């Protein structure tokens, strides 16, 4: 037996494993690094978040990624060079976290790396008969493993696509394993660049569980701020949105995309919902002269209305359920107040109430996927009707 295989065997045989989960989302604000301790597997998974840190991306990192992010036509050399470069950068950031936490590589069993999505392309988006669903995350796992000295599991989304899925949202797996409850129906709402949710009925019936993208969360608001207020990365405390007034004509135009007519589950990304989409909606609605504040108020309302509509559609036949929110959008007071106002009888909490820092949740879920890759498979979770294949995800990179 190769020593690497023996090492994996030994890690899997441990009563618990220390796994660093990584998430770098479409918001490009930073790398979420969650050091987790996991035991068990499947619905018997137990997890503790030992450390969490978001390492902010500097202007150079953001500029390099944005040069290829969500664009159909890019410089192929740039993509080729960025793949290892991001792996090295993420490895450097992990080493920085370990030093701050006074830990060494030997204290960590594996890293679970999502990578950096640069293009998401489901079949219904590209409409090319010869091709299926596709998505591309860069940030090479081998470079990350060598830089940190820690075995790395990465590139999770490709197996999901190979098994017939769209490669997203993968949150459904971790949500089901960690947060299912016989005590209440739950919606796990994540408001990142793109908003998505997982429906968890209290029956724990896997055939009723599904996860879906909703539409834009923060992506269009952040892009607008970054274009018109370069010193800011987002609308902090929704200050600009609070100063504006919602334009009903623009809001109506924004809500017309065919994506919103599709049944759940479905996926999307900044490839669709971007500033070009906004410009087209303004042209259609004759609202090109709106102030920046009014546009931001309208974009904020757009995200809120799509989230509200998705939740109401999912829970139309239910008397009670609880929403557990996570992601950067929970820090947007205007967005969250709109959702609560539209759902006055619904308890809206965060995953902190379930023991998981809402800012860390996405990184934690990839640690769960890595744990399943190592010790799972005994209790496969799948739902063919909703496009959730029961597969083991992740590619393993050794550190030497």
C-alpha positions in Angstrom: 0.0 0.0 0.0 1.3 3.5 -0.9 2.0 5.6 2.1 -0.5 8.2 0.9 -3.3 5.6 0.9 -2.2 4.4 4.3 -2.4 8.1 5.5 -5.9 8.4 4.2 -6.9 5.1 5.8 -5.5 6.3 9.1 -7.4 9.6 8.9 -10.6 7.8 8.1 -10.1 5.5 11.0 -9.8 8.4 13.5 -12.7 9.0 15.9 -12.7 12.6 14.7 -11.0 14.6 12.0 -9.8 18.2 11.8 -10.7 19.6 8.4 -10.2 23.1 7.1 -13.1 24.2 4.9 -12.5 26.9 2.4 -15.0 29.1 0.6 -14.3 31.9 -1.9 -17.6 33.1 -3.3 -18.8 35.2 -6.2 -18.6 38.3 -4.0 -14.8 38.1 -4.1 -14.5 39.7 -0.7 -12.1 37.2 0.8 -11.3 33.6 1.6 -13.4 32.0 4.4 -11.3 29.6 6.4 -13.1 27.4 8.9 -11.1 24.8 11.0 -13.7 22.2 12.0 -13.6 19.0 14.0 -15.9 16.3 12.6 -16.9 12.9 13.8 -19.4 10.4 12.4 -20.9 10.7 8.9 -24.2 11.0 7.2 -27.0 12.1 9.5 -24.8 11.1 12.4 -22.3 13.8 11.6 -21.1 15.9 14.5 -19.2 19.1 14.0 -17.5 21.8 16.0 -16.1 25.0 14.5 -12.8 25.4 16.3 -11.5 28.5 14.4 -12.9 30.8 11.7 -11.3 33.7 9.8 -12.0 35.6 6.6 -8.8 36.6 4.9 -9.6 39.7 2.9 -8.6 39.8 -0.7 -6.4 42.8 -1.7 -7.1 44.9 -4.7 -4.6 43.0 -6.8 -6.3 39.6 -6.2 -9.7 41.1 -7.0 -8.4 42.7 -10.2 -6.8 39.5 -11.5 -9.9 37.4 -10.8 -12.4 40.0 -12.2 -10.4 40.0 -15.4 -11.8 36.5 -16.1 -14.8 36.3 -13.8 -18.2 35.5 -15.4 -17.0 36.6 -18.9 -17.5 34.5 -22.0 -14.5 35.9 -23.7 -11.2 36.0 -21.7 -7.5 35.7 -22.2 -6.8 31.9 -22.0 -3.3 32.6 -20.8 -4.7 34.5 -17.8 -7.0 31.6 -16.9 -4.1 29.1 -17.2 -1.9 31.2 -15.0 -4.5 32.0 -12.4 -5.4 28.4 -11.7 -2.1 27.6 -9.9 -1.6 31.2 -8.7 -4.9 31.1 -6.7 -3.9 27.7 -5.3 -0.7 29.2 -4.1 -2.4 32.3 -2.7 -5.0 30.3 -0.8 -2.3 28.1 0.6 -0.4 31.2 1.8 -3.6 32.4 3.4 -4.1 29.1 5.2 -0.5 29.2 6.5 -1.3 32.7 7.8 -4.3 31.4 9.6 -2.5 28.5 11.1 0.3 30.8 12.4 -2.3 33.1 14.0 -4.0 30.1 15.6 -0.7 28.7 16.8 -1.1 25.5 14.8 1.0 23.6 12.3 0.2 21.5 9.2 0.5 18.4 11.4 -2.5 19.6 13.4 -4.8 19.4 10.4 -5.9 16.2 8.6 -7.2 17.6 5.3 -8.2 20.8 3.6 -11.5 21.0 1.7 -11.2 23.6 -1.0 -14.1 24.9 -3.1 -11.9 27.0 -5.3 -12.9 30.1 -7.1 -15.8 29.9 -9.5 -15.1 31.9 -12.7 -17.9 30.7 -14.9 -21.1 28.7 -14.3 -22.9 27.4 -17.4 -25.9 25.1 -17.0 -27.3 23.6 -20.2 -30.4 25.7 -20.1 -28.2 28.8 -20.1 -25.9 28.0 -23.0 -28.6 26.0 -25.1 -25.9 24.1 -27.1 -27.2 20.7 -28.1 -23.8 19.0 -28.0 -22.9 20.0 -24.5 -24.3 19.4 -21.0 -24.1 21.3 -17.8 -20.7 22.9 -16.9 -19.0 25.0 -14.3 -15.4 26.0 -13.8 -13.6 26.6 -10.5 -9.9 27.4 -10.4 -7.4 27.3 -7.6 -5.4 24.1 -8.2 -5.6 21.6 -5.3 -2.1 20.3 -5.9 -0.6 23.7 -5.4 -2.6 24.3 -2.3 -1.5 20.9 -0.9 2.2 21.5 -1.6 2.1 25.1 -0.2 0.5 24.0 3.1 1.8 20.5 3.5 -1.7 19.3 4.0 -3.7 16.7 1.9 -6.3 18.7 0.0 -9.7 17.6 -1.3 -11.0 20.0 -4.0 -13.0 20.5 -7.2 -16.2 19.1 -5.7 -18.6 20.3 -8.3 -17.5 18.2 -11.3 -18.7 14.9 -9.9 -22.1 16.5 -9.3 -22.3 17.4 -13.0 -20.9 14.1 -14.1 -23.8 12.4 -12.2 -26.4 14.6 -14.0 -26.6 17.7 -11.7 -25.8 21.3 -12.5 -22.9 21.5 -10.1 -24.8 23.7 -7.7 -26.0 24.4 -5.1 -23.9 21.8 -3.2 -25.1 23.3 0.1 -28.0 20.8 0.1 -25.7 17.9 1.1 -24.3 19.6 4.2 -27.6 21.3 5.0 -29.4 17.9 5.0 -26.7 16.1 7.1 -26.2 18.9 9.6 -29.4 20.8 10.0 -32.3 18.4 9.4 -34.7 18.3 12.3 -37.8 16.3 13.3 -38.9 19.3 15.4 -39.5 21.8 12.6 -39.6 22.5 8.9 -36.6 24.5 7.9 -35.4 26.7 5.1 -31.7 27.2 5.0 -31.4 30.6 3.2 -27.9 31.6 2.1 -27.6 35.2 0.7 -24.2 35.4 -1.0 -23.5 36.8 -4.4 -26.3 34.6 -5.5 -29.1 33.7 -3.1 -30.0 30.1 -2.7 -31.9 27.9 -0.2 -32.4 24.4 0.9 -35.8 23.0 1.9 -35.6 20.6 4.9 -39.0 19.1 5.9 -39.2 17.8 9.4 -40.1 14.4 8.0 -36.4 14.0 7.1 -37.7 12.5 3.8 -34.8 12.8 1.4 -37.2 12.7 -1.5 -38.8 16.0 -0.4 -35.5 17.8 0.2 -34.2 20.1 -2.5 -31.9 23.1 -2.9 -32.0 25.8 -5.5 -30.6 29.1 -6.5 -33.1 31.9 -6.2 -31.5 34.8 -8.1 -29.2 37.7 -7.3 -28.4 38.2 -3.6 -25.6 40.7 -3.3 -23.9 40.4 -6.7 -25.6 43.2 -8.6 -25.6 45.6 -5.6 -21.9 44.9 -5.0 -21.1 45.4 -8.7 -22.9 48.7 -8.8 -21.2 50.0 -5.7 -17.8 48.9 -7.0 -18.3 50.7 -10.4 -19.6 54.0 -9.0 -17.9 54.1 -5.6 -14.5 52.4 -6.2 -13.3 52.9 -2.7 -16.2 50.8 -1.4 -16.7 47.0 -2.0 -20.4 47.0 -0.9 -23.1 49.2 0.4 -22.2 49.1 4.1 -25.2 49.1 6.4 -27.3 49.6 3.2 -26.5 53.3 3.5 -27.1 54.2 -0.1 -30.2 52.0 -0.4 -31.7 53.7 2.6 -31.3 57.1 0.9 -33.1 56.0 -2.3 -36.6 55.2 -3.4 -37.6 52.0 -5.2 -38.4 52.5 -8.9 -41.4 50.3 -9.7 -40.8 50.5 -13.5 -37.2 49.3 -13.1 -38.1 46.7 -10.5 -40.7 45.3 -12.9 -38.2 45.1 -15.7 -35.6 43.4 -13.5 -38.1 40.7 -12.5 -38.8 39.6 -16.1 -36.0 37.2 -16.8 -37.1 33.7 -17.8 -35.0 32.2 -15.0 -37.7 33.2 -12.5 -40.3 31.2 -14.4 -38.3 27.9 -14.1 -39.3 25.3 -11.5 -37.0 24.5 -8.6 -34.2 23.4 -8.5 -32.3 25.7 -10.8 -28.9 27.5 -10.8 -27.6 30.8 -12.1 -24.8 33.2 -11.5 -23.3 36.6 -12.3 -23.0 35.5 -15.9 -26.7 36.4 -16.1 -27.3 38.9 -13.2 -24.8 41.6 -13.7 -24.5 45.3 -14.6 -25.3 44.6 -18.3 -28.6 43.0 -17.1 -29.3 46.2 -15.1 -28.5 48.4 -18.0 -30.9 46.4 -20.2 -33.7 46.7 -17.6 -33.2 50.4 -17.3 -33.4 50.8 -21.1 -36.6 48.7 -21.2 -38.2 50.7 -18.4 -36.9 54.1 -19.4 -35.2 54.7 -16.1 -31.7 55.6 -17.3 -31.8 58.9 -15.3 -32.4 57.4 -11.9 -30.1 58.5 -9.1 -27.5 56.0 -7.7 -29.5 55.8 -4.5 -32.7 55.0 -6.3 -31.0 52.3 -8.3 -29.5 50.7 -5.2 -32.8 50.8 -3.4 -34.4 49.1 -6.4 -31.6 46.4 -6.6 -32.0 45.8 -2.9 -35.8 45.3 -3.3 -35.2 43.1 -6.4 -33.1 40.7 -4.4 -35.6 40.7 -1.5 -38.7 40.2 -3.7 -37.2 37.2 -5.5 -36.2 35.6 -2.1 -39.7 36.3 -0.8 -41.4 34.8 -3.8 -39.2 31.6 -3.7 -40.0 31.1 0.0 -43.7 31.6 -0.5 -43.8 29.2 -3.4 -42.0 26.5 -1.4 -44.1 26.9 1.7 -47.6 27.6 0.2 -49.1 24.5 1.8 -47.4 24.9 5.2 -48.6 26.4 8.4 -45.2 26.7 10.1 -41.5 26.7 9.2 -38.4 28.5 10.3 -35.8 30.3 8.2 -32.2 30.1 9.1 -30.2 32.7 7.2 -26.5 32.9 6.4 -24.1 34.7 4.0 -23.1 38.3 3.6 -26.7 39.4 2.9 -27.7 38.9 6.5 -25.7 42.1 7.3 -27.9 44.2 4.9 -30.6 45.6 7.2 -32.8 46.8 4.4 -32.8 43.5 2.6 -33.5 41.5 5.8 -36.3 43.9 7.0 -38.0 43.5 3.6 -38.0 39.8 3.9 -39.3 39.9 7.5 -42.0 42.4 6.6 -43.3 40.2 3.8 -43.3 37.1 6.1 -44.5 38.6 9.4 -45.5 35.3 11.0 -42.2 33.5 10.1 -39.3 33.3 12.5 -36.2 34.4 10.7 -33.0 33.3 12.6 -29.4 32.8 11.6 -27.4 29.6 11.7 -25.8 30.9 14.8 -29.0 29.6 16.5 -27.9 26.1 15.3 -24.3 26.5 16.5 -22.7 27.6 13.2 -21.4 31.1 12.5 -23.5 32.3 9.6 -20.4 33.8 7.9 -18.6 30.5 8.2 -21.5 28.3 7.0 -20.4 27.8 3.4 -16.8 26.9 4.3 -18.2 24.5 7.0 -20.3 22.7 4.4 -17.3 21.9 2.3 -15.6 20.5 5.4 -18.7 18.2 5.7 -18.3 17.2 2.0 -14.7 16.3 2.6 -15.6 14.3 5.7 -18.1 12.4 3.5 -15.4 11.7 0.9 -13.2 10.2 3.6 -15.7 8.3 5.8 -19.2 8.5 4.2 -20.9 6.4 1.6 -22.8 4.2 4.1 -25.8 6.5 4.1 -26.0 8.1 0.7 -28.2 11.1 0.4 -29.8 11.5 -3.0 -33.0 12.7 -4.6 -33.2 11.9 -8.3 -36.4 13.8 -8.8 -34.8 17.1 -7.7 -31.5 16.6 -9.4 -29.5 15.6 -6.3 -27.2 12.7 -7.2 -26.0 10.5 -4.4 -22.3 10.7 -5.2 -19.0 11.1 -3.4 -17.4 14.4 -4.4 -13.9 15.8 -4.4 -10.5 15.1 -5.9 -7.6 14.3 -3.6 -4.2 16.0 -3.8 -1.3 14.9 -1.7 1.3 17.3 -0.2 4.4 15.9 -1.8 
